[in-house]
Amino acid sequence: MSTRKSGALKGLLAAAGIASAALFATPALAELKGLEIIAPASPGGGWDQHARALQQVMQDQKLASGVQVTNIPGAGGTIGLAQFATAKKRNPAILVGGQIMLGAIVTNKSPVTLDQVAPLARLTGEYTAIVVPTDSPIKTFDDLIKKFKADPGSVSWGGGSAGGSDQILAGLIAKAVGVDPTKVNYVATAGGGELLASALGGHVTLGMGGYNEFAPQFQAGKLRAIAVSAPQRLPGTDTPTLKEQGVDLEFANWRAVFAPANLKPAERKELEEAVAKTVASDQWKQLLKQRDWIDLYQPPEQFAAFLKEERARIEGTLKDIGLVK
Amino acid sequence: MDTLAALGHGFLVALTPYNLLFSAIGVTVGTAVGVLPGIGPALTVALLLPVTYGLEPTSAFIMFAGIYYGAMYGGSTTSILLNAPGESGSIVTAIDGHAMARQGRGAQALATAAIGSFIAGTIGTAALTFVAPLMVKLALLFGPAEYFALMVLALTTVTAVLGNSLARGLASLFIGLALGLVGIDLQTGQARLAFGVPELLDGIDTVVVAVGLFAVGETLYVASRHRFETEEIYALKGSKWMSREDWSRSWKPWLRGTFLGFPIGALPAGGSEIPTFLSYLIEKRLAKKPEEFGKGAIEAVAGPEAANNASAAGVLAPLLSLGLPTSATAAIMLAAFQQYGLQPGPTLFDSNPELVWGMIASLYVGNVLLLVLNLPLVGFWVKLLLIPRPWLYAGILVFSSLGAYTLNNNVVDLVILWVIGLLGFGMRVLNVPVAPCVVGLILGPLAEQQFRRALAISQGDATVFITHPISAALLGIAVLLVVGPMLLRRRQRNAEAAGTPHSSSHSTV
């Protein structure tokens, strides 16, 4: 938006002007102008919320100005990824993404992969809880595994979309306890409310999803968490980890940001610094606390190494489950 | 009594001039986004979230609730006047609502939609106030088997929109079912009928199909026939008020629509389309003149419009009492609760009574504001139809294309819209009804997913559909709805054949 608009137009643009006035007040030195944050999902989901959180903090911290969030939903983020990787951008841009994208790239046979973008930082993550209704005959994770080993088909695992994080974790657990991963009776839902309702109503044996998504139901005594995929028990909770219960697994549904691959080193450095400063700010830390997001920040090199391992693990599991040949 | 006291306090919160202002902003913005196809309440609330960060949570939620209700109201306007449904909940409204508009009864259609929405919204909000916990208990009884049965029941709506030829009607239904298969299969993650086009992986949006078939298809058809015959479109014929007959034909559908919409809206996989389908079906079955359906029956506007607004109230029941989001808008409102550090879910009523009851009270207030906003505008809206035909239709095309593009900011949606528009044109030329196609597109994939989920959980035992009582009951009703009228007709024919021989000419329709 230009500041040279005529007086008459200014009146019309009053509402927009209030929003932009803050940006023009004190321009910092190394400010990214017109940064575009691509959320490859519909408004409201985790990726969209991360994009909007970044937008808010980067603007407030004067790390970037005129930040725009663009939603390009579809196909587990691969449509947004493809558009991001192939677009010729004049403005700086970053892409929000996460673990689900890894699986979606393989199952959707996406022509564009994460090789065509540059890892910028891992931001946050969520550990998966395995939950059962309070009145379920399954009281512990051991009960579950006994039932699962005796008759794999009798355990229906309710979770998010096919090939997503929840199904991958189910496959990993099956493999770890020595059951054929193709025997997992996975029931895919649209996630969110639909999954919660099937778990609460006892229509599936167990539900899988982000710990915090279920947390209010634990407090109300309607659902019980029998395991969490974190390395240690989550602060303030007494849900035992998978590791404690004999399954040597750690699993986080992480979210990250990526940069275009074809940037000049100086340009990439600029983006890296902006993101690093964003996550170091008190405002970001407070925001994480407020939203119950777990800080899993990794700088570019570390994240790139993690990404390589994670890709191998996820692609391997998808083959084990039989979703990918 | 506690509830009433809490609600009374809620009204004190909602009626402060400050909150009243936000309610007014909400319903106005909501009506506007409801009118535009492509921009829905979910996107609007998401866009407003960062803007409302500095507001009191109560004021923000009062505004969001206003947007949600307003969008349900606004969606009917374009359905009726332009045959371009703004929201999937108002697709059914287009069938008879637009037919009424073409006969110069657009004002009555808009009025019955507005008043029906008001009544449904008010009763729905009352139900939310008093029976929300009960509804939620009921909703949790619904598993995949029950949902499948509900979808089958809704699919019987097809019998009400098949038109004169069974073969043509079924052809249309199967086109819809096939279109519904496009995209990633939820259960296996495999792509179906996507032909390697990544944009098709998430399936074809129902609003794009409905706008393509209804608005674009018809526009092309009218343009192709314009040289040969010009059908007269009246903006307004006679009074713009509803006649005594309109009232007496509307009030029962309003109530029936409300009682369908609220409980189905409260179901986690219910949605706003299914009650509108069922309402259409029931009204046709109960109507004194079922032959008017599809040609501008006021019941067919009154019922579904009430149903979609009542379902909007129903959606809030599991959201507020369990923290269960059952629609895209509800999911974003849940995110908004979290933004304010509020714990949505079973404890919200106790921990933030002011917010919850203020919001519920604001729904009552919003309903009144919506009626005040919409009824006087009826006379203004119908003037749209006075625009010269070529301009009006060009306008509809631009408007539809714009809507399809904004949906995902994607050119592929535009191509889909136009291909479907050509399909709709072809169907109109060949006299194939388009409504069954939309019914198939919406219900087919839902029914399929629930069917497969039910079988996965039962490990392939198909008897779950009959051993679960709710499922068995719903399937039984569905069978009755299909077989009943056939038997009735046969008995009638036999009776007529036995009675006066020449009266059989009546039953040829």
Interface residues (C-beta under 8 A of the other chain):
Chain A: A19 S42 P43 G44 G45 D48 Q49 R52 Q55 Q56 T70 N71 I72 P73 G74 A75 T78 I79 A82 T107 N108 K109 S110 P111 G153 S154 S156 S161 A162 G163 N185 Y186 V187 A188 T189 A190 G192 G193 E194 L196 A197 S198 L200 G201 H203 V204 P216 Q217 Q219 A220 K222 Q290 R291 D292 L323
Chain B: A42 L43 A46 L47 L49 P50 V51 Y53 A139 L140 L141 F142 G143 P144 I184 D185 L186 Q187 T188 G189 Q190 A191 P198 E199 L201 D202 P268 A269 P318 L322 G323 L324 P325 T326 A328 A330 A331 I332 A335 Q338 Q339 G341 Q343 P344 G345 P346 T347 N408 N409 N410 R453 A456 I457 Q459
